[in-house]
Every structure is written in C-alpha cells, then in structure tokens.
Amino acid sequence: MTASPRDAMIAHAALLIARDGVAGTSIGDVLTAAGASRGSVYHHFPGGRAELMSEAVRFGAEILGERLAEASLAGPGEAVANLAAVWRRVLVESDFRTGCVVAEAGNARETDPAAAEVADESFLRWEDRLAARFRAGGIEGERSRALAVTVFAAIEGAVMLCRVHRSLDPLDRVVGELQLLTGDGAGQTHG
C-alpha cells in the first residue's frame, strides 16, 4: 500500500528533522524528499510549516514509542540494553547521520514551540512507560521515575556523542553504567 501524499510528507519531515533538526528542515526539503508539490503543503497542512513539523514529530515519537514498548518488555537492565539496541541500528544504518526526532524537536522551543511541545509530551509518556517497567522489575516509587529520566537523558546524550564521534563507543559505555544503576550488575551491552 502506497502512503498518501500527506503521510509521505510527514514521514520525510520526521527523517529530515532527525538528521537536520527542526530549524534545519525546510518545506522545500520536505517537498523534494516526498516528491510533493508546493501547493500540497497548505492543502494537507492548513497550519503550514508548524503543523507539518508537529505532525512529523508526533509520527516519529509514535514509531520510537512502539520500539520502546517492545524494548521494555524485559527486566530493567535488559530493557536498557534493548533500548540501546534500537539506537545502535538507527546510528549504523544512517552512518551516524540520524538522531532522535523527538530530541531535535525538544531543542526547537524558541523557533518551533508546537513541535517542542509534542516532544515534551512524548518524553513524558516514554518516561512513564519506562518507570512502570522499572516498578514491575522491583525498582520502587520515585526511584523508578528518576531512573527512567536518567536512562533517557543518558541515552539521548550518548546518541549525540555517537554522531559526533561516529562511533558506538559512547552508547556502549552508557549502557554498561545504566545497567549497573538498574541493578542488572552485569554492566554489559547486548549489541
């Protein structure tokens, strides 16, 4: 089944945001990538660029949220390793060019507040989901939430460093430390 022109623009915008940031993603770039006409933007997105960027971040967040849900089915330490495995694939397959669409949008509060708001909501949802996984794995109360925030902050930072260094080493190191924090004790990655 072929994606609709609207869906194609959203998907391409999400990929471009993950690579270039919200501010670095123009309508022209999206139209070129999606093979769409200029008039189609306002037909499909009456709110213009802001609506398109927000929808792209929402789309990217849903995909990453699904991957997170799958990754967090295991115990706390393995959930961290599984989450990192998702990023390992993204980084390697994109030759270290692609980061997190949600993190990129979160950094765009000044220029694209609607997209940044979607990012904020997405991170909160992910943190809730991971904290629940940690509670189910025996990490109690507020510590489960604090640990979920720590995991996302560390992995997002590691992804950025991986892109800068063009190496998976930062992610591997962070995962080892996070597994120690989650009580896994092994401190080993599951690449």
SULCORZI-V974425 format. One record per residue. RES is the residue in three letters. NEAR is the number of other C-alpha atoms within 10 Angstrom. Layout:
res: [RES RES]
near: [NEAR NEAR]
//
This chain:
res: [MET THR ALA SER PRO ARG ASP ALA MET ILE ALA HIS ALA ALA LEU LEU ILE ALA ARG ASP GLY VAL ALA GLY THR SER ILE GLY ASP VAL LEU THR ALA ALA GLY ALA SER ARG GLY SER VAL TYR HIS HIS PHE PRO GLY GLY ARG ALA GLU LEU MET SER GLU ALA VAL ARG PHE GLY ALA GLU ILE LEU GLY GLU ARG LEU ALA GLU ALA SER LEU ALA GLY PRO GLY GLU ALA VAL ALA ASN LEU ALA ALA VAL TRP ARG ARG VAL LEU VAL GLU SER ASP PHE ARG THR GLY CYS VAL VAL ALA GLU ALA GLY ASN ALA ARG GLU THR ASP PRO ALA ALA ALA GLU VAL ALA ASP GLU SER PHE LEU ARG TRP GLU ASP ARG LEU ALA ALA ARG PHE ARG ALA GLY GLY ILE GLU GLY GLU ARG SER ARG ALA LEU ALA VAL THR VAL PHE ALA ALA ILE GLU GLY ALA VAL MET LEU CYS ARG VAL HIS ARG SER LEU ASP PRO LEU ASP ARG VAL VAL GLY GLU LEU GLN LEU LEU THR GLY ASP GLY ALA GLY GLN THR HIS GLY]
near: [3 6 9 9 17 16 16 18 29 24 21 19 32 30 22 22 28 23 19 18 24 29 15 10 19 17 16 13 15 24 20 14 16 18 13 16 11 13 9 14 22 13 11 15 16 12 11 13 16 17 19 24 28 24 22 29 34 22 19 24 24 14 12 20 17 13 14 20 17 13 20 23 13 17 19 27 25 20 22 28 27 23 22 26 19 15 23 20 13 17 22 16 11 13 12 22 17 22 24 24 26 31 23 21 30 25 17 18 16 10 13 19 16 20 26 24 18 20 26 16 15 22 19 13 14 20 21 16 18 27 25 19 21 25 18 14 16 14 18 13 12 11 13 24 20 12 19 25 19 15 24 17 13 18 22 19 16 22 27 21 17 23 20 11 12 16 17 19 13 19 24 23 14 23 28 20 18 25 22 15 16 23 15 17 13 11 20 19 21 14 12]
//
